[in-house]
Amino acid sequence: MEVIIIKNIWIRIIVVVIIGITIWNFVTYLSDMFIGEVYSRTNHFFIAVSTSALTFILIQIALKVDKIPWKSIGQGTLKTNIFLFSFGFFLWVVPASVGLIICLTLGWVEVTLISDLENLLFSILILFITVFLIEALPEELIFRGYIYRYLNVDFPHWVTLIIQSLLFSLFAYFIGAIYSFEQLQFIPGFALILGYLRAVSGNIWTSIGFHVAIMTAMQILGPIHSHFEVSGMMMLQFFAFILLPSAIAATVLSVIFPNHQWYKKEPIL
C-alpha cells in the first residue's frame, strides 16, 4: 500500500479532542437529565457503554477519512492484545499489592471491609467492566491510540509522550475531571506513565490494562461504593497505587524492550 502523507495533523488531533470532550459532556448531560445524580451501578454502566460506543464511532470515522487501518494506532492481533492487556493489568496489580502490604504493615494505612465478601466481589466485577468501558478503552483509543500515533509522525516518541500528556490533561479539565489540586497533580503524571507503556510496548492494550486496574482499585475503595473504610487514603494512593507501580512498570518495560528508540519518528503507514 502506498504511504499516505497526512497533512494538517494538528487539525485532525484538535478535532478529535474537541469531539471527545463533547462526547463525555453529552453523555454526562443525558445521564443527569434522565437518570439523575444518585449513583447506581446501572446508571454508571449505561454511561460507560454509551461513551465507548460513541468513541469507537469517532475513531472509526477519523481513520476511514485517511484510509488508515486500526493496526496503525497501536493495535495487534487479538492474541497479542489480550496478552498485553493482561501484562499491563498485572504490571499494576502486583506492585500495588506489595505497596498495600507495606502500607498496612507500617501502619500508614488502615482498611476495614464493611460489606460482605460476595457483594464486594460482584461490585468489583461490575466496576471493572464499567471502568473499562467508560475510561480505559475510550480514553486510550483517543489519546494513546489515535493522537499518540498521529503526533509521532511529526515528533519523536519523547516529545509525543509530553504533548499527549498535556492534551489529556486539557481534556480532563474540560470534562470536569480536574476538580481538586490532587487531581491536577495526578492526571498529567498518569498520562505520562500510560503514554510510556504504550510507547515502549507499541500497543495501547498495555496501557488499557494498567489504566483499568488502577482506576477500578481507586474507585472501589471510595466511600461511594460503601465497601471499605479507609484511613490514610492519600498515602495509599500515592505510594501503593501510583509511585510503586509506575516505577516498577517503567523498569520492567525498559528491561523487556531495551532498544526502544525515543528519538524516532514513524510514518503513519
Rosetta silent file (secondary structure, phi, psi, omega in degrees, C-alpha in Angstrom):
SEQUENCE: MEVIIIKNIWIRIIVVVIIGITIWNFVTYLSDMFIGEVYSRTNHFFIAVSTSALTFILIQIALKVDKIPWKSIGQGTLKTNIFLFSFGFFLWVVPASVGLIICLTLGWVEVTLISDLENLLFSILILFITVFLIEALPEELIFRGYIYRYLNVDFPHWVTLIIQSLLFSLFAYFIGAIYSFEQLQFIPGFALILGYLRAVSGNIWTSIGFHVAIMTAMQILGPIHSHFEVSGMMMLQFFAFILLPSAIAATVLSVIFPNHQWYKKEPIL
SCORE:     score description
SCORE:     0.000 S_00000001
   1 L     0.000  135.953 -179.580    0.000    0.000    0.000 S_00000001
   2 L   -67.403  137.297  179.356    1.304    3.439   -0.896 S_00000001
   3 L   -66.542  128.897 -179.223    2.331    5.522    2.090 S_00000001
   4 L   -94.556  124.580  177.622   -0.217    8.244    2.700 S_00000001
   5 L   -84.938  116.668 -177.568    1.209   11.635    3.671 S_00000001
   6 L   -88.116  117.578  177.374   -1.054   13.071    6.326 S_00000001
   7 L   -96.531  158.242  176.163   -1.432   16.848    6.108 S_00000001
   8 L    54.328   49.321 -179.413   -2.794   19.113    8.795 S_00000001
   9 H   -59.547  -39.787 -178.017   -2.177   16.595   11.573 S_00000001
  10 H   -65.425  -33.599  176.968   -2.879   19.176   14.236 S_00000001
  11 H   -62.804  -44.424  179.318   -6.287   19.927   12.753 S_00000001
  12 H   -62.122  -44.242 -178.747   -7.180   16.242   12.980 S_00000001
  13 H   -63.509  -47.301 -178.602   -5.914   15.989   16.558 S_00000001
  14 H   -63.014  -41.443  178.935   -7.754   19.105   17.734 S_00000001
  15 H   -61.559  -45.002 -179.688  -10.984   17.973   16.068 S_00000001
  16 H   -64.402  -41.259  178.280  -10.783   14.541   17.740 S_00000001
  17 H   -62.979  -45.523 -179.623  -10.056   16.109   21.143 S_00000001
  18 H   -62.724  -44.441  178.915  -12.976   18.537   20.824 S_00000001
  19 H   -66.024  -37.638  176.725  -15.367   15.786   19.730 S_00000001
  20 H   -60.263  -45.709  177.049  -14.083   13.591   22.565 S_00000001
  21 H   -60.446  -41.374  179.161  -14.818   16.355   25.086 S_00000001
  22 H   -63.008  -41.772  179.378  -18.248   16.777   23.527 S_00000001
  23 H   -60.049  -50.063 -177.398  -18.978   13.044   23.813 S_00000001
  24 H   -62.628  -43.658 -179.422  -18.098   12.922   27.522 S_00000001
  25 H   -70.434  -34.750  178.733  -20.093   16.053   28.347 S_00000001
  26 H   -66.259  -45.489  179.463  -23.047   14.970   26.212 S_00000001
  27 H   -64.662  -40.295  177.395  -23.277   11.554   27.883 S_00000001
  28 H   -63.285  -40.953  178.752  -22.957   13.176   31.314 S_00000001
  29 H   -61.877  -46.210  178.623  -25.702   15.656   30.401 S_00000001
  30 H   -61.818  -39.578  179.290  -28.043   12.871   29.296 S_00000001
  31 H   -62.643  -44.898 -179.798  -27.269   10.967   32.476 S_00000001
  32 H   -66.632  -35.141 -176.295  -28.073   13.976   34.677 S_00000001
  33 H   -75.339  -44.357 -171.907  -31.265   14.735   32.751 S_00000001
  34 H  -103.320  -19.234 -176.282  -32.801   11.278   32.501 S_00000001
  35 L  -111.114  -36.576 -179.017  -31.137    9.296   35.278 S_00000001
  36 L   100.805  176.019 -173.580  -30.288   11.808   37.992 S_00000001
  37 L   -93.672   -8.166 -179.548  -27.248   12.376   40.169 S_00000001
  38 L   -73.411  128.129 -176.124  -27.737    9.454   42.567 S_00000001
  39 L   -69.978  137.117  170.114  -25.063    6.825   41.910 S_00000001
  40 L  -149.650  151.790  179.783  -26.144    3.385   40.777 S_00000001
  41 H   -60.365  -41.333 -177.332  -24.306    0.560   39.018 S_00000001
  42 H   -62.743  -46.001  179.613  -26.887    0.502   36.231 S_00000001
  43 H   -61.698  -45.426 -179.446  -26.594    4.222   35.533 S_00000001
  44 H   -61.883  -40.449 -179.687  -22.816    4.085   35.560 S_00000001
  45 H   -66.591  -40.854  177.853  -22.848    1.114   33.200 S_00000001
  46 H   -59.454  -45.293  178.198  -25.218    2.892   30.796 S_00000001
  47 H   -61.437  -41.129 -178.115  -22.880    5.893   30.659 S_00000001
  48 H   -62.714  -48.841 -179.433  -19.926    3.566   30.094 S_00000001
  49 H   -61.939  -42.955  179.750  -21.467    1.710   27.159 S_00000001
  50 H   -62.781  -42.853 -179.156  -22.582    4.978   25.532 S_00000001
  51 H   -63.306  -46.860  179.484  -19.141    6.531   25.930 S_00000001
  52 H   -64.576  -42.056 -178.789  -17.306    3.567   24.411 S_00000001
  53 H   -62.577  -46.715 -179.348  -19.770    3.235   21.525 S_00000001
  54 H   -67.081  -36.669  178.328  -19.535    6.921   20.579 S_00000001
  55 H   -66.686  -41.522  177.874  -15.739    6.891   20.923 S_00000001
  56 H   -60.659  -43.202  178.674  -15.464    3.837   18.694 S_00000001
  57 H   -62.661  -42.637  179.095  -17.585    5.559   16.046 S_00000001
  58 H   -58.853  -50.439 -177.889  -15.423    8.695   16.312 S_00000001
  59 H   -67.850  -38.268  178.880  -12.140    6.815   15.813 S_00000001
  60 H   -60.469  -44.959  179.315  -13.612    4.640   13.062 S_00000001
  61 H   -66.229  -43.823 -179.024  -14.701    7.717   11.093 S_00000001
  62 H   -60.647  -41.771  179.461  -11.393    9.510   11.720 S_00000001
  63 H   -71.013  -35.906 -177.837   -9.384    6.536   10.450 S_00000001
  64 H   -68.082  -34.023  179.161  -11.682    5.994    7.486 S_00000001
  65 H   -58.534  -41.486 -178.860  -11.239    9.576    6.326 S_00000001
  66 L   -99.475    6.392 -179.809   -7.497    8.993    5.885 S_00000001
  67 L    55.147   47.352 -179.586   -7.831    5.311    4.967 S_00000001
  68 L  -105.979  129.540  179.334   -5.723    4.294    7.968 S_00000001
  69 L   -75.164  156.933  179.818   -6.114    0.765    9.413 S_00000001
  70 H   -59.261  -33.423 -176.848   -6.755    0.177   13.123 S_00000001
  71 H   -63.462  -19.122 -178.532   -3.424   -1.626   13.485 S_00000001
  72 H   -75.801  -12.629 -178.269   -1.652    1.680   12.817 S_00000001
  73 H  -111.103   40.517  173.837   -2.839    3.180   16.117 S_00000001
  74 L    86.945   32.706  177.716   -1.280    0.673   18.495 S_00000001
  75 L  -112.240  151.475  174.090   -3.265   -2.469   17.785 S_00000001
  76 L  -127.334 -158.189  173.980   -2.026   -6.010   17.250 S_00000001
  77 L   -70.588  165.169  178.919   -3.620   -9.382   16.729 S_00000001
  78 H   -56.863  -44.128 -179.984   -6.365  -10.464   19.125 S_00000001
  79 H   -62.039  -43.467  179.178   -3.934  -12.787   20.901 S_00000001
  80 H   -64.927  -43.130  179.984   -1.338  -10.024   21.242 S_00000001
  81 H   -61.672  -43.529  179.552   -3.907   -7.517   22.514 S_00000001
  82 H   -64.456  -43.416  179.871   -5.194   -9.915   25.172 S_00000001
  83 H   -62.286  -46.240 -177.211   -1.669  -10.777   26.286 S_00000001
  84 H   -72.792  -29.563  172.547   -0.575   -7.140   26.539 S_00000001
  85 H   -61.724  -48.091  178.608   -3.807   -6.148   28.295 S_00000001
  86 H   -62.881  -40.176  178.944   -3.103   -8.828   30.920 S_00000001
  87 H   -61.260  -47.923  178.206    0.533   -7.761   31.071 S_00000001
  88 H   -63.505  -38.415  178.652   -0.415   -4.121   31.692 S_00000001
  89 H   -60.122  -48.883 -177.888   -3.022   -5.184   34.251 S_00000001
  90 H   -77.499  -20.140  172.183   -0.532   -7.186   36.305 S_00000001
  91 H   -62.483  -26.668  174.613    2.146   -4.522   35.901 S_00000001
  92 H   -91.920  -46.823 -171.541   -0.121   -2.509   38.169 S_00000001
  93 H   -60.626  -46.143 -175.148   -1.703   -5.221   40.352 S_00000001
  94 H   -64.472  -56.231  178.723    1.489   -6.923   41.551 S_00000001
  95 H   -65.451  -31.696  177.887    3.455   -3.858   42.744 S_00000001
  96 H   -65.648  -37.422  177.400    0.252   -2.221   44.050 S_00000001
  97 H   -65.310  -41.685  176.635   -0.433   -5.305   46.171 S_00000001
  98 H   -63.189  -42.917  178.908    3.100   -5.166   47.549 S_00000001
  99 H   -63.303  -39.197  177.430    2.649   -1.472   48.235 S_00000001
 100 H   -62.190  -43.845  178.847   -0.643   -2.110   50.032 S_00000001
 101 H   -61.956  -42.088  178.609    1.011   -4.722   52.261 S_00000001
 102 H   -62.335  -45.866 -179.339    3.830   -2.298   53.079 S_00000001
 103 H   -62.104  -41.906  179.295    1.368    0.478   53.939 S_00000001
 104 H   -68.773  -41.769 -177.665   -0.689   -1.814   56.191 S_00000001
 105 H   -64.889  -41.396 -177.875    2.367   -3.322   57.882 S_00000001
 106 L   -83.847   -2.498  177.591    3.925    0.058   58.662 S_00000001
 107 L    77.442   15.477  178.390    0.622    1.467   59.892 S_00000001
 108 L   -73.101  -27.794 -174.367    0.452    4.153   57.253 S_00000001
 109 L  -137.166  144.586  171.379   -2.977    2.951   56.139 S_00000001
 110 E  -124.794  128.765 -179.819   -5.942    1.155   57.721 S_00000001
 111 E  -125.223  122.727 -179.080   -8.510   -0.598   55.532 S_00000001
 112 E  -120.706  124.619  176.892  -11.689   -2.082   57.014 S_00000001
 113 E   -78.926  125.090 -176.357  -14.168   -4.131   54.987 S_00000001
 114 L  -116.706    8.473  175.645  -17.717   -3.073   55.912 S_00000001
 115 L  -128.352  171.019 -179.649  -19.714   -5.178   53.425 S_00000001
 116 L   -77.630  156.015 -173.760  -19.990   -8.887   52.774 S_00000001
 117 H   -63.665  -39.749 -178.226  -17.453  -10.592   50.503 S_00000001
 118 H   -62.956  -44.853  178.232  -19.993  -11.779   47.913 S_00000001
 119 H   -64.674  -37.980  178.741  -21.353   -8.279   47.392 S_00000001
 120 H   -62.830  -47.788 -178.304  -17.823   -6.895   47.206 S_00000001
 121 H   -63.297  -39.190  177.828  -16.714   -9.350   44.521 S_00000001
 122 H   -65.298  -41.588  179.853  -19.820   -8.662   42.433 S_00000001
 123 H   -64.305  -40.028  178.663  -19.253   -4.909   42.749 S_00000001
 124 H   -62.522  -43.007 -179.778  -15.615   -5.279   41.695 S_00000001
 125 H   -61.716  -49.266 -179.160  -16.629   -7.245   38.604 S_00000001
 126 H   -64.666  -41.616 -179.722  -19.266   -4.714   37.528 S_00000001
 127 H   -65.869  -39.449  177.931  -16.994   -1.785   38.305 S_00000001
 128 H   -57.223  -48.585 -179.958  -14.132   -3.380   36.364 S_00000001
 129 H   -64.546  -41.228 -178.212  -16.302   -3.693   33.250 S_00000001
 130 H   -66.120  -45.768  178.744  -17.691   -0.193   33.705 S_00000001
 131 H   -62.100  -39.219  177.594  -14.275    1.422   34.178 S_00000001
 132 H   -58.330  -43.680 -174.406  -13.033   -0.439   31.116 S_00000001
 133 H   -82.393  -31.874 -174.220  -15.865    0.963   29.005 S_00000001
 134 H   -94.547  -23.059 -176.404  -16.128    4.483   30.410 S_00000001
 135 H  -125.224  -65.736 -168.890  -12.454    5.314   30.960 S_00000001
 136 H   -59.883  -53.847 -176.745   -9.755    2.865   29.965 S_00000001
 137 H   -66.304  -55.881 -176.570  -10.888    1.823   26.489 S_00000001
 138 H   -65.888  -39.921 -178.861  -12.211    5.140   25.083 S_00000001
 139 H   -67.805  -39.191  178.933   -9.509    7.332   26.639 S_00000001
 140 H   -71.200  -37.441  176.798   -6.690    5.069   25.485 S_00000001
 141 H   -59.244  -42.255 -177.630   -8.164    4.777   21.980 S_00000001
 142 H   -75.221  -52.682 -168.332   -8.224    8.548   21.654 S_00000001
 143 H   -91.566  -46.143  178.117   -5.037    9.634   23.426 S_00000001
 144 H   -90.494   -8.367  176.301   -2.571    6.736   23.415 S_00000001
 145 H   -99.970  -86.766 -174.116   -4.027    5.382   20.186 S_00000001
 146 H   -60.720  -55.207 -173.883   -5.128    7.948   17.603 S_00000001
 147 H   -66.642  -44.236  178.981   -3.496   11.097   18.997 S_00000001
 148 H   -58.641  -45.344 -175.412   -0.217    9.447   20.002 S_00000001
 149 H   -65.519  -40.995  179.914    0.128    7.808   16.600 S_00000001
 150 H   -71.376  -38.508  176.100   -0.531   10.976   14.645 S_00000001
 151 H   -60.923  -37.660 -175.470    1.780   13.065   16.838 S_00000001
 152 H   -69.375  -10.312  173.630    4.537   10.519   16.333 S_00000001
 153 H   -70.456  -40.039 -177.087    4.511   11.282   12.603 S_00000001
 154 H   -99.441  -22.348 -174.567    5.886   14.783   13.263 S_00000001
 155 L  -125.690  148.637  173.673    7.534   14.331   16.667 S_00000001
 156 L   -66.801  166.619 -175.146    9.877   11.756   18.212 S_00000001
 157 H   -55.341  -42.525 -173.975    8.468    9.494   20.910 S_00000001
 158 H   -67.152  -34.695  176.437    9.743   11.548   23.839 S_00000001
 159 H   -73.465  -41.569  177.182    8.102   14.749   22.554 S_00000001
 160 H   -57.019  -41.551  179.451    4.945   12.852   21.628 S_00000001
 161 H   -57.834  -43.547 -178.637    4.806   11.494   25.177 S_00000001
 162 H   -70.712  -45.431 -176.993    4.806   15.004   26.637 S_00000001
 163 H   -64.506  -43.259  179.892    2.321   16.504   24.180 S_00000001
 164 H   -64.173  -30.921  176.830   -0.228   13.700   24.590 S_00000001
 165 H   -66.941  -41.523  178.112    0.018   14.158   28.355 S_00000001
 166 H   -65.663  -41.227  178.909   -0.747   17.875   28.036 S_00000001
 167 H   -66.277  -38.853  178.136   -3.669   17.191   25.690 S_00000001
 168 H   -64.543  -39.552  178.596   -5.038   14.531   28.043 S_00000001
 169 H   -65.535  -39.705  176.981   -4.837   16.987   30.948 S_00000001
 170 H   -63.783  -44.057  176.035   -6.667   19.604   28.880 S_00000001
 171 H   -57.671  -46.785 -179.402   -9.323   17.032   28.023 S_00000001
 172 H   -60.222  -38.996  179.189   -9.676   16.102   31.701 S_00000001
 173 H   -62.693  -45.351 -174.765  -10.166   19.754   32.630 S_00000001
 174 H   -75.924  -15.304  174.594  -12.952   20.301   30.096 S_00000001
 175 L   -99.978    5.179  176.198  -14.873   17.178   31.137 S_00000001
 176 L    83.391   18.085 -178.411  -14.660   18.184   34.806 S_00000001
 177 L   -85.031  -16.403  175.567  -12.157   15.529   35.902 S_00000001
 178 L   -99.817   87.350 -174.959   -9.729   18.072   37.381 S_00000001
 179 L  -112.790    5.811  179.229  -11.807   19.131   40.359 S_00000001
 180 L  -156.229  166.198  177.802   -9.068   19.383   43.002 S_00000001
 181 H   -64.526  -33.927  178.413   -5.368   20.133   43.408 S_00000001
 182 H   -63.484  -41.408  177.964   -4.738   16.412   43.919 S_00000001
 183 H   -66.194  -36.841  177.843   -6.325   15.644   40.539 S_00000001
 184 H   -63.535  -33.555  176.862   -4.239   18.376   38.936 S_00000001
 185 H   -76.428  -35.946 -172.846   -1.134   16.648   40.292 S_00000001
 186 H   -77.026  -47.307 -168.010   -2.303   13.157   39.374 S_00000001
 187 H   -63.208  -46.793  178.708   -3.642   13.407   35.824 S_00000001
 188 H   -61.202  -41.109  178.099   -0.571   14.713   33.914 S_00000001
 189 H   -66.466  -37.367  177.879    1.663   12.111   35.593 S_00000001
 190 H   -62.687  -42.504  178.440   -0.906    9.399   34.943 S_00000001
 191 H   -64.444  -34.575  178.927   -0.961   10.336   31.256 S_00000001
 192 H   -66.211  -45.650 -178.714    2.837   10.170   31.154 S_00000001
 193 H   -69.295  -36.849  176.499    3.046    6.637   32.546 S_00000001
 194 H   -64.843  -41.325  177.056    0.217    5.455   30.276 S_00000001
 195 H   -64.926  -37.162  177.353    1.969    7.030   27.309 S_00000001
 196 H   -63.149  -45.246  179.385    5.233    5.393   28.350 S_00000001
 197 H   -60.101  -43.922  179.979    3.584    1.971   28.486 S_00000001
 198 H   -67.242  -42.200 -176.832    2.066    2.469   25.052 S_00000001
 199 H   -64.618  -49.209 -174.012    5.278    3.870   23.530 S_00000001
 200 H   -73.289  -40.471 -179.767    7.647    1.168   24.748 S_00000001
 201 H   -79.640  -22.922 -179.089    5.315   -1.806   24.217 S_00000001
 202 L    77.327   13.271 -174.643    3.997   -0.390   20.936 S_00000001
 203 L  -145.526  132.357 -177.503    0.430   -1.365   21.818 S_00000001
 204 H   -70.445  -16.953 -177.379   -2.381    0.556   23.536 S_00000001
 205 H   -70.942  -20.186  172.778   -3.669   -2.579   25.254 S_00000001
 206 H   -65.942  -46.496  179.415   -0.746   -2.427   27.677 S_00000001
 207 H   -71.607  -31.645  176.504   -1.883    0.988   28.856 S_00000001
 208 H   -62.799  -45.267  179.368   -5.544   -0.099   28.837 S_00000001
 209 H   -60.669  -44.885  178.744   -4.755   -2.964   31.233 S_00000001
 210 H   -64.163  -43.694 -177.948   -2.808   -0.675   33.579 S_00000001
 211 H   -60.911  -50.123 -176.729   -5.496    2.012   33.347 S_00000001
 212 H   -67.476  -32.237 -179.912   -8.441   -0.230   34.190 S_00000001
 213 H   -66.551  -51.604 -175.182   -6.578   -1.836   37.102 S_00000001
 214 H   -67.277  -40.552 -176.830   -5.643    1.357   38.914 S_00000001
 215 H   -73.774  -31.911  175.362   -8.974    3.131   38.411 S_00000001
 216 H   -64.615  -45.013 -179.204  -11.020    0.111   39.493 S_00000001
 217 H   -64.272  -45.925 -179.366   -8.999   -0.168   42.699 S_00000001
 218 H   -60.721  -42.007 -175.458   -9.175    3.546   43.473 S_00000001
 219 H   -75.438  -37.571 -178.319  -12.925    3.694   42.927 S_00000001
 220 H   -65.867  -26.365  179.359  -13.892    0.501   44.783 S_00000001
 221 L   -83.424  -10.291 -178.136  -12.155    1.828   47.892 S_00000001
 222 L   -72.633  157.692 -176.996  -14.067    5.115   47.722 S_00000001
 223 H   -64.978  -22.127 -176.772  -16.961    5.895   50.057 S_00000001
 224 H   -64.470  -26.286 -179.065  -19.495    5.991   47.210 S_00000001
 225 H   -92.610  -12.648  172.781  -19.390    2.174   46.938 S_00000001
 226 L    57.465   38.655  176.400  -19.709    1.613   50.728 S_00000001
 227 L  -107.056  -26.899 -174.915  -17.437   -1.428   50.875 S_00000001
 228 E  -135.771  151.545  163.427  -14.460   -0.070   52.828 S_00000001
 229 E  -110.879  122.554 -174.012  -13.491    2.430   55.453 S_00000001
 230 E  -121.473  127.202  172.320  -10.017    3.675   54.644 S_00000001
 231 E  -108.415  129.528 -178.097   -7.702    5.733   56.821 S_00000001
 232 L    87.310   33.693 -177.268   -4.681    7.194   55.044 S_00000001
 233 H   -60.373  -37.839 -179.447   -6.162    7.103   51.541 S_00000001
 234 H   -61.279  -44.837  178.419   -3.761    9.761   50.249 S_00000001
 235 H   -65.011  -42.165  179.568   -0.718    7.716   51.274 S_00000001
 236 H   -60.134  -47.181 -178.457   -2.255    4.537   49.870 S_00000001
 237 H   -66.563  -44.104 -176.176   -2.947    6.137   46.503 S_00000001
 238 H   -68.545  -51.561 -173.459    0.388    7.910   46.227 S_00000001
 239 H   -80.652  -54.499 -172.330    2.731    5.153   47.370 S_00000001
 240 H   -81.084  -35.283 -172.884    0.947    1.871   46.631 S_00000001
 241 H   -95.948  -24.693 -175.566   -1.255    2.814   43.687 S_00000001
 242 H  -116.131  -61.001 -172.598    0.847    5.360   41.793 S_00000001
 243 H   -62.732  -55.769 -175.839    4.515    5.593   42.748 S_00000001
 244 H   -64.025  -51.061  178.959    5.450    1.934   43.173 S_00000001
 245 H   -61.335  -38.903 -179.608    3.518    0.524   40.172 S_00000001
 246 H   -64.673  -45.049 -179.116    4.698    3.336   37.883 S_00000001
 247 H   -65.415  -44.203 -178.280    8.355    2.900   38.833 S_00000001
 248 H   -70.199  -41.381  179.106    8.260   -0.884   38.564 S_00000001
 249 H   -61.067  -43.966  179.332    6.270   -0.890   35.319 S_00000001
 250 H   -63.250  -40.154  179.824    8.723    1.527   33.715 S_00000001
 251 H   -66.177  -46.497 -179.019   11.663   -0.580   34.903 S_00000001
 252 H   -61.003  -45.183 -179.071   10.173   -3.864   33.703 S_00000001
 253 H   -66.116  -35.831  178.806    9.352   -2.454   30.267 S_00000001
 254 H   -67.389  -27.351  177.013   12.817   -0.947   29.890 S_00000001
 255 H   -77.541  -42.801 -177.962   14.280   -4.403   30.540 S_00000001
 256 H   -70.951  -38.346 -179.356   11.908   -6.199   28.155 S_00000001
 257 L  -120.072   70.909 -173.390   12.226   -3.553   25.421 S_00000001
 258 L   -72.299  -15.183 -173.537   15.765   -2.187   25.912 S_00000001
 259 L  -106.215   21.434  179.177   16.127   -0.873   22.355 S_00000001
 260 L   -63.228  131.367 -175.146   13.158    1.472   22.189 S_00000001
 261 L   -96.895   95.599 -175.179   14.177    4.477   20.086 S_00000001
 262 L   -67.774  -20.200 -178.396   12.871    7.574   21.866 S_00000001
 263 L   -95.951    8.413 -175.167   14.132    9.910   19.129 S_00000001
 264 L   -88.975  136.499  168.178   12.371    8.042   16.326 S_00000001
 265 L  -100.265  150.995 -178.568    9.504    9.407   14.250 S_00000001
 266 L  -131.038  130.633  176.132    7.267    6.912   12.481 S_00000001
 267 L   -63.012  155.713 -174.647    5.231    7.357    9.293 S_00000001
 268 L   -65.762  -26.189  178.397    1.536    6.671    9.689 S_00000001
 269 L  -129.775    0.000    0.000    1.741    3.573    7.488 S_00000001
